[in-house]
Amino acid sequence: MGFIDEGRQFNKQLSREEQAIAKSFEGIPFLSEGQKRDALLVWRKLKPGSNFSLEPEISNADLKKIEDIIEKAGLLFKVVEEKKSDEPRKVFFVANNQEDLESLSRLFFGDHLTDPKVYLELGRIYGFPKTAIEAFDKNSQAEKEGSESEFLLILDEMEEKIPKNLRRFTDFLLSKANWQDELKTVRKWADEINLVDPDFYKQLSGL
């Protein structure tokens, strides 16, 4: 599958059905702010896929509730029990197409930091800008070679350049060369959250 088309136009008003779906996401138990944000963005097709961890003792009733909400939103899901971890957990994968769902559920358990086959594809599925993914790749290769990495903004630079109201919408490292364009993706995410759940947007933006 390809990258998200940044030029796509979305309706600026939700239908009644969409309003009901947006409201239903409030009922998903155990999600952090970031996980709820990403689930909404997958539903709105601004991210191909995402995932969140669930406590291993989650009840069948709560798991069924999550599955029903995701299914009614028209999304695909897969639950995988991770047993290799010190703390066993269930990982809930969600995507808007089968190919990305299978890739995500397979690659998630790989090396996110040093294996290009893993982080390049996961970055795309998580909706990160192509330039940010490429910069992360260059950064990783430079570190492997013992070279100084100069492709990504460091955390202090991120804090300086990302407006406060967008920080909790930013879940990737921005590149030094294209950070301004990459922030447009973050703004698009924030705008979409504001459309589907204004109260949640205020919570994330601090407004």
Buried (B, 14 or more C-beta within 10 A) or exposed (E): BEBBEEEEEEEEEBEEEBEEBBEBBEEBBBBEEBBBBBBBBBBBBBBBBBBBBBEEEBEEEBBEBBBEBBEEBEBBBBBBEBEEEEEEBBBBBBBBBEEBBBBBBEBBEBEEEEBEEBBBBBBBBBBBBBBBBBBBBBBBBBEEEEEEBEBBBEEEEBEEEBEEBBBBBBBBBBBBBBBEBBBEBBEBBBBBBBBBBEEBBEBBBEE
